[in-house]
C-alpha cells in the first residue's frame, strides 16, 4: 500500500539506484559539478533550484521512505520562510539564528500537524495534511506581521557567522549549497539507519510492523517532524537568499508543485527529487516567456507522470539498470 | 431592535442564511465526493473544477447561446457529466488497480490544467450571472429579509441531496451501486456491468458538482478560480463526516456551513479556519469521522 514503486529493503548504495563504484564516482562528479556550476549558470537560478531540491528531498523522505503522501508541505516551507524573514528583519537576528528559528518553527508545526495527520491513513492522510496546511495559510494571510499580499520584503542578508557576506552572489551560492548538502546527508543517514529500515518496513507492510512490536505511530511522527524541519530549512534558506517571504510559498499550489518535482524525478530515490526540482524550476523558467500558463504546464506534467512513467526519471533509470544486472 | 447575545438578530440570521447556503454547496459537493470515493476509491480533486465548470457552462450558455437559467440547470450538469465520462474513460480507468494516491494526483493535475486554461481563456475576473426573473426579489419573514433566490438554493440543494440519497438507498440501480461498493468482483460475476457502473458513478458525482456550480452562479461571481479553495474545505468536511455514509456527508455539509456562518457573527477572524479546527478536533476525538467507519 505505498505510493513508491517499492522494492524490498535494500542497502545503502541501492538507494541511489546504482552499483557501488559507479554510484560513488557519480556522487563525486555531481559534487564537482555543483561546486563549479556558478561558472556556467547564473547563481541565483542555481540557488532557486537548490532550495527546491532540498524541499523536494525532504518531502520525498516522507512519501518515498515511509509511504505517507503529505499534501501540506508548503506550510513548513513557506512558514519557516516567514519566521526567518521576520526574525532577521524585525528582531535583528543573524542569518544563522534566523534560519535556526525558521527550522525550529517548521519542526514544531510538523509535530502538531503530524500528530493529527497520522491518525488517518492513506488517502485521508493526504486530505488532512492539505486541510491543515490551508489553515496555516489562512493564519499567515491574516497575521499582521506577514503583511499579507506584500509579504516580508527586503530581508537583510547580513553576515553568516559574522564573516561570510551573503549579499554577494558566490558566498551566498556556496552557503545555500552547504545547507543543501547538509540536508541531503542527513536524509541519506536517516534512510540508511536502523530507524530508516523500520520506516521502510512500515511503508511495505504496516500491520506487520505493528505485529513485530514497533510503535508505528511514533516512527511516523518522527519521520514527519524530520521531513518538516528539512522543508523548513529549505524555506528559511530561500527567504535569506531571495530576501523575501511571501504567500506563494504557503499555498497548496506549492504543496502540489513539490509533489510533482518528486514524482517527476522518482519517488523513493535519493537523487530523484533533486533532478525533478531542477527540471520543474528550469521548465517554469523557460515557459514563463511563452503563452502557456504555469498551472497548465504543471498539471500536464502531473497527468503525463501518473499515466506514463510512475517511476519517475531516476526511478526509471534505476529500474532499467537493475533489470540489466539481473539478466 | 431585537438582539441575541448583544447582536442584532438580523445580523445573526443573515449570516446563518449565508452559512446555510454555503452548507448547501458543501453538502452537494461532499455528497458527490463520497459517492465517487465509495465506489471508485478515487479522491476526485477535480471536484472543485467541475463545480466551477458548471457555473462557467451556465454563463457561456447564457451569453453565447442565450439559454437561460432553467434549461442550464439541467444542461450544464449534463455537459460536465459528459466531460467526466471522458476523464473516467481516458484516464481514471487505467489507475483503478494502483494505489489510490495516483488517482488523486491525476485529478489534481487535471484540475490545475483545466483551471489554468479557463483562466487563460476566460480571465480571472468574476462575471455576474443574474438569477431568473421568477426568483428575483425578496420576502419579509418578519425576523429577516430573505432574497427569494437564496431560499430557492437551499431548497433546491436539499431536494437534490435527498433525491440522490433515495436513488442510492431505494432503487435497483442504487442497490447495484451499494453492492459493487461492498464487493465489485462478486457483482460483476452476477452479470452486472461494473465498468459501466463506475463510469456512471463518476458522471453522477461530476454532475452534482456542476449542479452546485450552476446554483452558485447567481450568488457568487462566475470565475475560473471559484472552485479551487472550495475543494479543500470540502475535503475537510469529508474528513469530519467520514465517507462511510451518504447521509453523513449531507448532514456534515449543512452543519459545518451553519457553524461557519455563526463564526462570522461572533469571531469573524476565525471564520475561514473554523472548519479546519473542527476537523482537527474530530481527528483527535473520533479519527474515523463522525459518521465513518475505519476503512
Interface residues (C-beta under 8 A of the other chain):
Chain A: X1 X2 X3 X69 X116 X117 X119 X120 X122 X123 X124 X126 X127 X128 X130 X131 X132 X134 X135 X138 X139 X141 X142 X252 X253 X256 X259 X263 X291 X293 X294 X295 X296 X297 X298 X299 X300 X301 X302 X303 X305 X306 X307 X310
Chain B: X37 X43 X91 X94 X95 X98 X99 X100 X101 X102 X104 X105 X106 X108 X109 X110 X111 X112 X113 X114 X115 X116 X117 X119 X120 X229 X232 X233 X235 X236 X238 X239 X269 X272 X273 X276 X277 X279 X280 X283 X284 X287 X295
